[in-house]
Amino acid sequence: MFQEPEVPPATHPPSPGRVYVLRIWHEPGDLPTGSAWRASIKEGTLGDRRYFASVDDCIDHLYGELIRR
């Protein structure tokens, strides 16, 4: 039987975190534009969803959000 390892009590409360929902999908395209990977991100369950033309744009946005707070 599997038993969870004991975790020692925390000496200080954990810092608050954030939850993001990241969605990545592939859109096939016609030549010459070709296909592209798209992305969207939403903070928590109530946040606005933002759409990005590329995964790189999404990661840049997420990085900016994390260093700003």
VENBEL-V196209 format. One line per field, one symbol per residue. ss: DSSP state (@ for helix, = for strand, . for the rest). phi: phi as a letter, one per 30 degrees, with the letter a starting at -180 (. if undefined). burial: b if it has 16 or more other C-alpha atoms within 10 Angstrom, else e. A space follows every 50 residues. Layout:
# VENBEL-V196209
ss: ???
phi: ???
burial: ???
This chain:
# VENBEL-V196209
ss: ...................========........========.....== ==..@@@@@@@@@@@@@@.
phi: .dbdddcddddbddddcbcbccbbbccdbcdddicbccbbbbdiccdddc cbdbdeddddddddddddc
burial: eeeeeeeeeeeeeeeeeeeeeeeeeeeeeeeeeeeeebbbbbeeeeeeee bbebbeebeeeeeeeeeee
